Amino acid sequence: MHLLDTCAHLLTLKKQLRRNGPLYSWGKQKPHSCGELQGNQVCQSVLLCVLFGSGLMKQVCILNLKSEGTVSDSNPHLASCCELLELILRKGLQQPVLSLAHRDYWHCFEQLLHHDACGRLSSVSLAVQQTTACSKLITSQGRGRFFIRLMLMRRTLGNVIKHMLHTNRVIEWYCPNVAILRNEEFVEPFLSLSMVLSEMNFKISIENCSFLDESWLLPVCQIYEAVPCRELGMVLRYLDGRVFVLDLLQGSQAQVDMFAEPGDIIDEMNGISLRNASNGQAGVVLSKLKGQPLSIHLIRWRGEDGSIYQPLVKHLRQLKQEKPSLQFGPKPASQQDRASGQKRGQTQCVKDGRILYGVHLLGKANIGMYGGKEVLQHAIPVVLESSQARKEVLLDVKETHLTCIDKSNKQELFQHHFPEISCVGRFGSQPDLTIFAFCVLDSPQAGKQSGFCCVVLQAATSSECEEIVNRIAAGFKHTEWFV
């Protein structure tokens, strides 16, 4: 049976049990004594058989995860596996009778440190401290989920479960007639599963955790690095403690670089979390970072498959009510777009979510001590007439610099930050307008003053040439005041 099928079956059982009354609740339960729960024997045995009958959960979970080697956040089985772990850790957890606070499995992990009898919980202690200190987590559910992911990544989940089982002050919170952790028949398979998971390689993001309070499904999170600028040019809207992008100002750095779109969330700036932000907090943070390079963590409203990230649906509806022109849906692909995409796809590739342009490096030449735009029309013919060997290269135009990579051996040929570039432009004397060049400060040689070097390249099409020139120009336009 496929893991996802198993999860669907379990969740169906979960709904059926909930319909039978509060005694069969999996999540937030009202306080009940173990005696009250003894009537749950039949349903409980069915559930436990589904989970551990013939080692089903262990076999399905491990086989599906191991089939893809290193487990990353893109693994379709990761969220389902984590949800099953969560259901088991919650099952039979009794609520305190004389307290209004809701007890969750995160509190069990927290209490391990207070009741440690073996003195070997240093790794758990560090993980608990890291979880508690994470400002992106608001609820105990979010902290518990973060802790599980942390344990999977550090390969210590099995040891944590072992410590829970022999810490009486913690394990007594679980009802012996209901909890898997206190059932002799099923605790061993679960412990075995935890130990096997601890041997696997989980390469998952710890920073992308702002939505663990709501869901195991993680959004697309990307980092945008911006040079110091006067303003980013984004209109922001604060909803439920999150900073949404409502609009981009025409001609601003945000609009030119197209690093964000309405509906995206600014999650973090230069390590400062904006989770649970109050109105105006993003502006206060930006003012403190004035004159510094920016590293912005963005949460995209689109999921990996291009559809709306489900936990954001209600927020996007609110944004659309405020600005009806906003469109949140899959982009329709016209025939012209598809034809253009096919043509561009032959000359472009994608690396880490960025477009790399397939161009030809025609050569370069030293042009002396002046690097103004006027020299391009004279410098480009000099390079072309020198008949230097053409090279197929990949040009990566990033937010702060551009990099040229040899297409054949992936070796980096050069890297120039935008403040080093004095000008960029197309060669107007050629009919198809595919040749472009930029002037950059040349590397100083021993005993000689450094001058300017003209680098000449050729794009596949005129439109692609124009796009590259515009992106380079936008890059050093936003940095020129800072140089």
VMD Tcl script that draws the C-alpha trace (Angstrom):
set ca {
  {0.00 0.00 0.00}
  {1.30 3.47 -0.88}
  {2.02 5.80 2.03}
  {-0.38 8.43 0.75}
  {-3.15 5.82 0.50}
  {-2.39 4.78 4.07}
  {-2.55 8.40 5.22}
  {-5.86 8.91 3.45}
  {-7.23 5.79 5.15}
  {-6.00 6.99 8.55}
  {-7.48 10.44 8.10}
  {-10.81 8.85 7.12}
  {-10.70 6.81 10.33}
  {-9.82 9.98 12.18}
  {-12.97 11.71 10.90}
  {-15.11 8.66 11.69}
  {-13.79 8.51 15.24}
  {-14.45 12.22 15.72}
  {-18.05 11.76 14.59}
  {-18.50 9.17 17.35}
  {-17.96 11.85 19.96}
  {-15.27 13.70 21.89}
  {-13.88 10.50 23.39}
  {-12.39 9.62 20.01}
  {-10.77 12.98 19.29}
  {-7.18 12.89 18.05}
  {-6.21 16.49 18.52}
  {-7.41 18.95 21.11}
  {-9.27 16.76 23.60}
  {-11.27 17.75 26.59}
  {-9.90 16.33 29.85}
  {-10.96 12.71 30.31}
  {-9.80 10.03 32.66}
  {-8.47 6.73 31.39}
  {-11.53 5.01 32.79}
  {-13.79 7.09 30.57}
  {-11.77 6.04 27.54}
  {-12.05 2.28 28.03}
  {-15.14 2.17 25.85}
  {-12.91 2.97 22.91}
  {-11.38 -0.52 22.77}
  {-12.88 -1.64 19.44}
  {-12.13 1.53 17.48}
  {-8.72 1.76 19.13}
  {-7.75 -1.77 18.11}
  {-8.80 -1.08 14.51}
  {-6.68 2.05 14.45}
  {-3.63 0.37 15.96}
  {-3.91 -2.49 13.49}
  {-3.90 -0.02 10.61}
  {-0.82 1.67 12.01}
  {1.23 -1.30 13.11}
  {-0.43 -4.46 11.83}
  {2.36 -6.54 10.29}
  {4.68 -3.53 10.56}
  {2.61 -1.70 7.94}
  {3.47 1.83 8.98}
  {7.17 1.12 9.28}
  {7.38 -0.67 5.94}
  {5.36 1.86 3.95}
  {6.90 4.94 5.55}
  {10.50 3.78 5.22}
  {10.18 2.32 1.71}
  {8.61 5.47 0.30}
  {11.10 7.81 1.91}
  {14.15 5.65 1.21}
  {13.22 5.21 -2.45}
  {14.43 8.75 -3.16}
  {17.68 8.67 -1.16}
  {18.18 12.00 0.61}
  {14.82 13.28 1.87}
  {14.17 16.94 1.09}
  {11.13 19.19 1.53}
  {10.12 18.40 -2.05}
  {9.58 14.73 -1.16}
  {5.81 14.12 -1.50}
  {5.83 11.60 1.39}
  {7.56 13.78 4.01}
  {4.48 15.72 5.19}
  {2.40 12.53 5.47}
  {5.11 10.77 7.45}
  {5.44 13.74 9.83}
  {1.67 13.87 10.30}
  {1.61 10.19 11.28}
  {4.38 10.80 13.82}
  {2.35 13.69 15.23}
  {-0.83 11.60 15.48}
  {1.01 8.90 17.42}
  {2.64 11.41 19.79}
  {-0.77 12.97 20.48}
  {-2.72 9.74 20.89}
  {-3.75 9.24 24.51}
  {-2.14 12.45 25.76}
  {-4.28 13.49 28.74}
  {-5.22 17.09 29.42}
  {-4.58 18.61 32.87}
  {-7.76 18.72 34.94}
  {-7.09 21.92 36.88}
  {-5.57 24.00 34.10}
  {-6.98 26.06 31.25}
  {-3.82 25.55 29.18}
  {-3.98 22.94 26.44}
  {-1.30 20.26 26.67}
  {0.34 19.11 23.44}
  {3.21 16.73 22.66}
  {5.61 19.70 22.49}
  {5.21 20.11 26.25}
  {6.43 16.51 26.67}
  {9.65 17.35 24.84}
  {9.99 20.50 26.95}
  {9.50 18.59 30.21}
  {12.22 16.07 29.33}
  {14.84 18.63 30.33}
  {13.24 19.20 33.76}
  {13.02 15.48 34.57}
  {16.26 14.22 33.01}
  {17.61 11.38 35.11}
  {20.42 10.17 32.82}
  {22.26 13.41 32.07}
  {22.59 12.63 28.36}
  {20.17 15.13 26.89}
  {22.57 17.79 25.64}
  {21.43 17.46 22.01}
  {17.78 17.54 23.08}
  {18.45 20.56 25.28}
  {19.96 22.49 22.36}
  {17.05 21.55 20.11}
  {14.48 22.62 22.72}
  {16.29 25.93 23.20}
  {16.43 26.52 19.43}
  {12.73 25.73 19.12}
  {11.76 27.99 22.02}
  {13.86 30.84 20.63}
  {12.34 30.66 17.13}
  {10.23 33.81 16.80}
  {8.40 32.47 13.73}
  {6.49 29.95 15.86}
  {3.45 31.10 17.84}
  {1.67 27.92 19.00}
  {2.73 24.75 20.78}
  {1.63 22.84 17.66}
  {4.09 24.83 15.54}
  {6.89 24.29 18.05}
  {6.21 20.56 18.19}
  {6.32 20.29 14.41}
  {9.52 22.34 14.24}
  {11.06 20.07 16.88}
  {10.13 16.91 14.93}
  {11.72 18.32 11.75}
  {14.80 19.33 13.74}
  {15.11 15.83 15.20}
  {14.76 14.25 11.75}
  {17.43 16.52 10.31}
  {19.82 15.85 13.21}
  {19.06 12.11 13.26}
  {18.10 12.08 16.94}
  {14.37 11.28 16.83}
  {14.88 7.70 18.04}
  {16.92 8.80 21.06}
  {14.30 11.40 22.03}
  {11.54 8.75 21.94}
  {13.72 6.46 24.09}
  {14.17 9.22 26.68}
  {10.42 9.88 26.71}
  {9.68 6.21 27.38}
  {11.94 5.99 30.44}
  {11.04 9.41 31.89}
  {8.13 8.50 34.17}
  {7.06 12.08 34.92}
  {6.47 12.60 31.19}
  {5.12 9.23 30.09}
  {2.50 9.28 32.88}
  {0.77 12.09 30.96}
  {-0.34 9.42 28.48}
  {-3.32 7.17 29.19}
  {-2.14 3.50 29.33}
  {-5.36 2.20 27.73}
  {-5.17 4.53 24.73}
  {-1.64 5.78 24.10}
  {0.60 3.92 21.67}
  {3.58 5.02 23.76}
  {2.19 3.02 26.72}
  {1.08 -0.04 24.79}
  {3.66 -2.84 25.05}
  {2.52 -4.43 21.81}
  {2.90 -1.32 19.67}
  {5.56 0.82 21.33}
  {8.40 -1.38 20.05}
  {7.41 -1.07 16.36}
  {7.09 2.69 16.83}
  {10.49 2.91 18.52}
  {11.95 0.81 15.72}
  {10.44 3.17 13.15}
  {11.94 6.16 14.98}
  {15.39 4.57 15.02}
  {15.27 3.77 11.30}
  {14.19 7.34 10.52}
  {17.16 8.51 12.59}
  {19.50 6.66 10.23}
  {18.14 8.41 7.13}
  {19.49 11.61 5.61}
  {16.97 14.46 5.89}
  {18.05 17.62 4.09}
  {15.18 19.92 5.03}
  {14.89 23.66 5.63}
  {14.66 24.82 9.21}
  {14.24 28.49 8.25}
  {11.03 27.82 6.29}
  {8.88 27.31 9.37}
  {6.45 30.25 9.55}
  {3.44 28.14 8.56}
  {4.07 25.12 10.80}
  {1.50 26.59 13.20}
  {-1.14 25.98 10.52}
  {0.07 23.16 8.29}
  {2.67 20.46 7.65}
  {2.68 21.56 3.99}
  {5.38 24.18 3.53}
  {5.18 27.14 1.15}
  {7.78 28.07 -1.45}
  {10.35 30.26 0.30}
  {12.96 32.22 -1.66}
  {15.72 34.62 -0.67}
  {16.21 37.89 -2.52}
  {19.44 39.80 -2.03}
  {19.23 43.51 -2.81}
  {21.92 46.16 -2.91}
  {21.46 49.22 -0.67}
  {18.74 51.42 -2.13}
  {16.65 54.42 -1.16}
  {13.40 52.46 -1.25}
  {12.17 49.06 -2.40}
  {8.88 50.40 -3.73}
  {6.35 47.96 -2.27}
  {2.91 48.68 -0.83}
  {2.44 46.42 2.19}
  {-0.67 45.09 3.95}
  {-0.66 43.55 7.42}
  {-3.00 40.58 7.93}
  {-2.98 38.29 10.98}
  {0.57 39.26 11.86}
  {1.95 38.67 8.36}
  {3.39 41.26 5.97}
  {1.77 40.87 2.54}
  {2.88 42.62 -0.64}
  {-0.21 44.43 -1.96}
  {1.34 46.31 -4.89}
  {4.64 47.29 -6.55}
  {5.33 50.93 -7.38}
  {6.06 51.64 -11.03}
  {9.78 52.06 -11.71}
  {10.85 50.95 -8.23}
  {13.56 48.38 -7.59}
  {10.95 45.79 -6.64}
  {9.09 46.35 -9.91}
  {12.24 46.36 -12.09}
  {13.79 43.27 -10.49}
  {10.41 41.48 -10.30}
  {11.51 39.66 -7.16}
  {8.05 39.83 -5.57}
  {4.44 39.95 -6.68}
  {1.21 40.94 -4.92}
  {0.19 38.21 -2.49}
  {3.73 37.23 -1.48}
  {4.78 37.55 2.17}
  {7.90 39.24 3.53}
  {8.87 36.72 6.18}
  {12.27 37.99 7.25}
  {14.76 40.80 6.54}
  {18.45 40.43 7.38}
  {17.66 37.78 9.97}
  {14.87 39.82 11.61}
  {11.62 37.85 11.62}
  {8.42 39.65 10.61}
  {6.15 36.87 11.84}
  {3.42 38.28 14.09}
  {4.39 41.78 12.93}
  {2.39 44.82 13.99}
  {1.36 47.55 11.55}
  {4.37 49.49 10.26}
  {6.96 47.09 11.67}
  {8.49 46.30 8.26}
  {9.11 50.02 7.68}
  {10.80 50.33 11.06}
  {13.10 47.40 10.25}
  {13.95 48.87 6.83}
  {14.81 52.24 8.36}
  {17.23 50.52 10.75}
  {18.87 48.72 7.81}
  {19.23 51.86 5.69}
  {22.46 51.80 3.66}
  {22.98 48.05 4.18}
  {22.61 45.23 1.64}
  {19.27 43.48 2.17}
  {18.57 39.77 2.41}
  {14.80 39.30 2.18}
  {13.05 35.97 2.80}
  {9.89 35.83 0.69}
  {7.04 33.33 1.02}
  {5.33 32.84 -2.33}
  {1.55 32.66 -2.59}
  {2.00 30.04 -5.31}
  {2.88 26.50 -4.26}
  {5.39 24.22 -5.98}
  {2.73 23.12 -8.49}
  {1.75 26.70 -9.38}
  {-1.57 26.60 -7.53}
  {-2.47 28.73 -4.49}
  {-0.77 27.68 -1.25}
  {-3.84 26.55 0.69}
  {-3.20 28.20 4.11}
  {-3.17 31.58 2.29}
  {-6.56 31.28 0.59}
  {-8.52 33.38 3.12}
  {-5.80 36.06 3.23}
  {-5.67 36.35 -0.56}
  {-9.46 36.78 -0.59}
  {-9.07 39.73 1.78}
  {-6.40 41.27 -0.44}
  {-8.62 40.84 -3.49}
  {-11.51 42.56 -1.71}
  {-9.22 45.50 -1.02}
  {-7.80 45.53 -4.56}
  {-10.18 43.75 -7.00}
  {-7.68 43.91 -9.89}
  {-5.47 41.30 -8.21}
  {-5.49 37.88 -9.86}
  {-4.62 34.78 -7.86}
  {-4.77 31.76 -10.10}
  {-2.76 29.76 -12.64}
  {-1.39 31.88 -15.45}
  {-3.12 31.07 -18.75}
  {-0.59 30.10 -21.41}
  {-1.48 31.50 -24.82}
  {-0.17 29.99 -28.05}
  {2.15 32.97 -28.42}
  {3.50 32.46 -24.91}
  {4.09 28.76 -25.55}
  {5.86 29.45 -28.86}
  {7.97 32.14 -27.23}
  {8.72 29.84 -24.31}
  {9.86 27.06 -26.64}
  {12.19 29.42 -28.47}
  {13.56 30.92 -25.27}
  {13.87 27.49 -23.69}
  {16.49 26.58 -26.30}
  {18.76 29.44 -25.15}
  {17.94 29.58 -21.45}
  {18.18 27.24 -18.50}
  {17.19 27.56 -14.85}
  {19.51 27.30 -11.86}
  {18.25 27.71 -8.27}
  {15.09 29.36 -9.63}
  {16.98 31.94 -11.74}
  {17.19 32.24 -15.52}
  {20.62 31.67 -17.07}
  {21.02 33.05 -20.59}
  {22.80 30.95 -23.20}
  {24.98 33.47 -25.10}
  {28.28 33.58 -27.00}
  {31.31 35.32 -25.52}
  {32.95 37.04 -28.52}
  {35.93 38.43 -26.65}
  {37.19 41.39 -24.69}
  {39.73 44.20 -25.05}
  {41.31 46.88 -22.90}
  {39.97 50.31 -23.86}
  {42.10 52.61 -21.73}
  {41.26 54.86 -18.83}
  {37.79 55.98 -19.92}
  {34.80 53.67 -19.62}
  {31.86 55.86 -20.58}
  {29.02 54.68 -22.81}
  {30.47 56.63 -25.77}
  {33.33 54.13 -26.14}
  {31.06 51.14 -26.81}
  {30.50 51.86 -30.52}
  {34.28 52.03 -31.02}
  {35.31 49.25 -28.64}
  {32.90 46.58 -29.94}
  {34.30 46.65 -33.54}
  {37.83 46.37 -32.10}
  {36.87 43.14 -30.33}
  {35.02 41.76 -33.38}
  {37.95 42.49 -35.70}
  {40.37 40.74 -33.36}
  {38.63 37.43 -34.25}
  {38.93 35.94 -30.79}
  {37.61 32.41 -30.27}
  {33.86 32.34 -29.62}
  {32.72 30.52 -26.51}
  {29.29 29.22 -25.58}
  {28.61 30.53 -22.10}
  {25.82 30.90 -19.55}
  {25.23 34.42 -18.25}
  {23.70 34.58 -14.77}
  {22.38 38.08 -13.99}
  {21.82 38.17 -10.23}
  {20.55 40.96 -7.99}
  {23.99 42.30 -7.06}
  {26.34 40.96 -9.75}
  {26.60 38.94 -12.95}
  {28.52 35.72 -13.52}
  {29.71 34.12 -16.77}
  {30.10 30.31 -16.84}
  {31.66 28.20 -19.60}
  {28.82 26.01 -20.88}
  {31.07 23.06 -21.74}
  {32.90 22.56 -18.43}
  {30.81 24.75 -16.02}
  {33.93 26.74 -15.10}
  {33.38 30.32 -13.97}
  {35.04 32.71 -16.45}
  {34.37 35.98 -14.65}
  {32.18 37.65 -12.06}
  {31.53 41.39 -11.85}
  {29.53 43.29 -9.27}
  {27.35 46.04 -10.68}
  {29.34 48.90 -9.07}
  {32.32 47.74 -11.19}
  {30.35 48.13 -14.45}
  {30.52 51.62 -15.95}
  {28.15 51.17 -18.92}
  {26.23 48.61 -20.98}
  {24.60 48.74 -24.40}
  {23.75 47.06 -27.71}
  {25.77 47.31 -30.93}
  {23.56 49.45 -33.18}
  {25.59 48.89 -36.35}
  {24.43 45.27 -36.62}
  {21.03 44.67 -38.28}
  {19.72 41.99 -35.91}
  {20.77 43.85 -32.71}
  {21.94 40.70 -30.91}
  {25.45 41.89 -29.95}
  {25.87 43.75 -26.66}
  {28.77 44.78 -24.46}
  {29.62 46.27 -21.10}
  {32.66 48.11 -19.78}
  {34.14 47.03 -16.50}
  {37.13 48.06 -14.41}
  {40.02 45.84 -15.52}
  {42.17 43.90 -13.08}
  {45.32 45.91 -12.29}
  {48.58 44.41 -13.52}
  {51.97 44.72 -11.85}
  {53.45 48.16 -12.47}
  {50.45 49.32 -14.52}
  {47.40 51.38 -13.72}
  {44.07 49.61 -14.00}
  {41.96 50.70 -16.94}
  {38.64 49.63 -18.41}
  {37.89 46.44 -20.31}
  {35.09 46.01 -22.86}
  {33.41 42.57 -22.78}
  {31.41 41.68 -25.92}
  {28.71 38.98 -26.07}
  {26.00 37.89 -28.50}
  {22.49 36.78 -27.54}
  {20.27 34.43 -29.53}
  {17.59 36.99 -30.33}
  {17.16 40.75 -30.33}
  {14.50 40.60 -27.59}
  {16.74 38.48 -25.36}
  {19.62 40.89 -25.97}
  {17.41 43.80 -24.92}
  {16.25 41.92 -21.81}
  {19.82 41.20 -20.68}
  {20.93 44.81 -21.27}
  {17.93 46.12 -19.31}
  {18.62 43.78 -16.38}
  {22.29 44.78 -16.19}
  {21.38 48.47 -16.50}
  {18.77 48.13 -13.75}
  {21.38 46.46 -11.56}
  {23.96 49.21 -11.62}
  {21.29 51.91 -11.74}
  {20.24 50.90 -8.25}
  {23.85 50.76 -7.02}
  {25.40 53.86 -8.58}
  {24.53 56.17 -5.68}
  {26.10 53.71 -3.25}
  {29.48 53.39 -5.04}
}
mol new
graphics top color blue
foreach p $ca { graphics top sphere $p radius 0.5 }
foreach p [lrange $ca 0 end-1] q [lrange $ca 1 end] { graphics top cylinder $p $q radius 0.2 }
display resetview
